[in-house]
Amino acid sequence: MRASRILLTLVAIAPLAACQSRMQSAGLDDESAWYTGTMPDKPYDVPLVDTSRLDPRFRRQTVRYTGAEKPGTIVVDIDKRQLQLVQEDGSAIQYGVGVGKQGFSWKGEARVGRKGVWPDWSPTTTMVSLNPDLPRTLKGGIDNPLGARALYLYQGNRDILFRIHGTNEPWSIGEQMSSGCVRMLNEDIVDLYQRVPVGTTVLIKRSGRYRGA
């Protein structure tokens, strides 16, 4: 991956895109150390992260689930920086996530309205009006901040512009860096993507709640 290309792309779109954040200089300086190989995928192989660099809380694992949510529900805990997919047997598959920076975190109930493989990123009309130099489309790929997969969150028939998606910034897992979206390691979003259909309920909690203040 070409760090300079990633940096220039992110600088251009970060102030406006709902899912972008600044690249950390520490990550850029040592980016290659985060990766251990690749996982076959189409049209690009997925870069695999050295998960020993992550806090154990943010590594994919199966845990006991004691909540009331029914199997198949995605539950995101903003405070713990964890996403859980509830299973039939009283367990959950748990993944570490990166979440919105202070003031940008969102909570509530939504559903997976659609799914994307190596998704493109496109600015809204408002974004273009504020910055005419924005690319009209940023093609999906290794350098795209949405990563290998995206789950697009809807309320009713409305795309609420928040996503659960991959990231090319693995050092951001467990951090508050995004502008509201939930980001996962690329190998983790690929795993989750395969497990959940369109229509899946998504609950994003803060302070233990997804409703009310």
HUURLIN-V412703 format. One record per residue. N is the residue number from 1. RES is the residue in one small letter. BURIAL is b if it has 16 or more other ideal C-beta (glycine too) atoms within 10 Angstrom, else e. D_FIRST is the distance of its C-alpha to the first C-alpha in Angstrom with 2 decimals. Layout:
BEGIN
n->[N | N]
res->[RES | RES]
burial->[BURIAL | BURIAL]
d_first->[D_FIRST | D_FIRST]
END
This chain:
BEGIN
n->[1 | 2 | 3 | 4 | 5 | 6 | 7 | 8 | 9 | 10 | 11 | 12 | 13 | 14 | 15 | 16 | 17 | 18 | 19 | 20 | 21 | 22 | 23 | 24 | 25 | 26 | 27 | 28 | 29 | 30 | 31 | 32 | 33 | 34 | 35 | 36 | 37 | 38 | 39 | 40 | 41 | 42 | 43 | 44 | 45 | 46 | 47 | 48 | 49 | 50 | 51 | 52 | 53 | 54 | 55 | 56 | 57 | 58 | 59 | 60 | 61 | 62 | 63 | 64 | 65 | 66 | 67 | 68 | 69 | 70 | 71 | 72 | 73 | 74 | 75 | 76 | 77 | 78 | 79 | 80 | 81 | 82 | 83 | 84 | 85 | 86 | 87 | 88 | 89 | 90 | 91 | 92 | 93 | 94 | 95 | 96 | 97 | 98 | 99 | 100 | 101 | 102 | 103 | 104 | 105 | 106 | 107 | 108 | 109 | 110 | 111 | 112 | 113 | 114 | 115 | 116 | 117 | 118 | 119 | 120 | 121 | 122 | 123 | 124 | 125 | 126 | 127 | 128 | 129 | 130 | 131 | 132 | 133 | 134 | 135 | 136 | 137 | 138 | 139 | 140 | 141 | 142 | 143 | 144 | 145 | 146 | 147 | 148 | 149 | 150 | 151 | 152 | 153 | 154 | 155 | 156 | 157 | 158 | 159 | 160 | 161 | 162 | 163 | 164 | 165 | 166 | 167 | 168 | 169 | 170 | 171 | 172 | 173 | 174 | 175 | 176 | 177 | 178 | 179 | 180 | 181 | 182 | 183 | 184 | 185 | 186 | 187 | 188 | 189 | 190 | 191 | 192 | 193 | 194 | 195 | 196 | 197 | 198 | 199 | 200 | 201 | 202 | 203 | 204 | 205 | 206 | 207 | 208 | 209 | 210 | 211 | 212 | 213]
res->[m | r | a | s | r | i | l | l | t | l | v | a | i | a | p | l | a | a | c | q | s | r | m | q | s | a | g | l | d | d | e | s | a | w | y | t | g | t | m | p | d | k | p | y | d | v | p | l | v | d | t | s | r | l | d | p | r | f | r | r | q | t | v | r | y | t | g | a | e | k | p | g | t | i | v | v | d | i | d | k | r | q | l | q | l | v | q | e | d | g | s | a | i | q | y | g | v | g | v | g | k | q | g | f | s | w | k | g | e | a | r | v | g | r | k | g | v | w | p | d | w | s | p | t | t | t | m | v | s | l | n | p | d | l | p | r | t | l | k | g | g | i | d | n | p | l | g | a | r | a | l | y | l | y | q | g | n | r | d | i | l | f | r | i | h | g | t | n | e | p | w | s | i | g | e | q | m | s | s | g | c | v | r | m | l | n | e | d | i | v | d | l | y | q | r | v | p | v | g | t | t | v | l | i | k | r | s | g | r | y | r | g | a]
burial->[e | e | e | e | e | b | e | e | b | b | e | b | b | e | e | b | b | b | b | b | b | e | b | e | e | e | b | e | e | e | b | e | e | b | e | e | e | e | e | e | b | e | e | b | e | b | b | b | b | e | b | e | e | b | e | e | e | b | b | b | e | e | e | e | b | e | e | e | e | e | e | e | b | b | b | b | b | b | e | b | b | b | b | b | b | b | e | e | e | e | e | b | b | b | b | b | b | b | b | b | e | e | e | e | b | b | b | b | e | b | b | b | b | e | b | b | e | b | b | e | b | e | b | e | e | e | b | e | e | e | e | e | e | b | e | e | e | b | e | b | b | b | b | b | b | b | b | b | b | b | b | b | b | b | e | e | e | e | e | b | e | b | b | b | b | b | b | b | b | b | b | b | b | b | b | b | b | b | b | b | b | b | b | b | b | b | b | b | b | b | b | b | b | e | e | b | e | e | e | b | b | b | b | b | b | b | e | e | e | b | e | e | e]
d_first->[0.00 | 3.79 | 6.13 | 9.02 | 8.46 | 8.15 | 11.11 | 13.13 | 12.97 | 14.10 | 16.72 | 18.17 | 18.71 | 19.10 | 22.85 | 23.76 | 21.61 | 23.09 | 19.98 | 17.78 | 17.88 | 16.93 | 13.85 | 15.49 | 15.31 | 15.73 | 12.65 | 10.55 | 12.62 | 12.10 | 8.92 | 8.39 | 12.08 | 11.83 | 10.65 | 13.22 | 12.31 | 12.19 | 15.06 | 16.24 | 16.27 | 16.81 | 15.44 | 12.06 | 11.94 | 11.62 | 9.56 | 12.63 | 13.36 | 15.82 | 18.54 | 20.77 | 19.02 | 20.48 | 24.13 | 26.00 | 27.14 | 23.70 | 23.14 | 24.14 | 27.83 | 31.17 | 33.69 | 37.22 | 37.61 | 40.79 | 40.25 | 42.30 | 39.53 | 39.94 | 37.69 | 34.68 | 34.25 | 30.97 | 31.84 | 29.48 | 30.81 | 29.36 | 31.08 | 29.93 | 26.34 | 26.98 | 27.13 | 29.75 | 30.60 | 34.34 | 35.66 | 39.15 | 40.19 | 40.02 | 36.49 | 33.14 | 29.57 | 27.92 | 24.32 | 22.96 | 21.81 | 20.89 | 23.56 | 24.79 | 25.55 | 29.25 | 31.12 | 28.55 | 29.10 | 30.83 | 33.19 | 35.21 | 35.55 | 33.62 | 32.72 | 29.82 | 30.67 | 27.94 | 24.73 | 21.53 | 18.96 | 15.45 | 17.52 | 17.55 | 18.33 | 21.40 | 23.38 | 27.04 | 29.86 | 30.50 | 26.98 | 27.30 | 30.76 | 29.56 | 26.63 | 27.16 | 23.97 | 21.80 | 20.06 | 22.39 | 19.68 | 15.98 | 15.11 | 13.80 | 10.37 | 7.13 | 7.08 | 10.81 | 12.45 | 14.89 | 12.68 | 14.11 | 17.73 | 20.13 | 23.81 | 25.65 | 28.61 | 31.98 | 35.44 | 37.96 | 36.59 | 34.62 | 30.88 | 30.71 | 27.12 | 25.91 | 23.39 | 22.34 | 18.69 | 15.42 | 12.94 | 9.36 | 11.54 | 13.25 | 15.23 | 17.03 | 18.84 | 22.44 | 22.23 | 23.72 | 20.94 | 20.84 | 23.42 | 25.13 | 22.97 | 22.44 | 18.90 | 18.19 | 15.67 | 14.24 | 16.39 | 19.29 | 19.28 | 19.23 | 22.20 | 24.00 | 23.51 | 25.31 | 28.12 | 29.15 | 30.74 | 31.12 | 33.94 | 32.90 | 34.32 | 31.97 | 33.60 | 31.79 | 33.93 | 34.36 | 37.18 | 37.85 | 38.69 | 37.21 | 40.41 | 42.46 | 41.89]
END
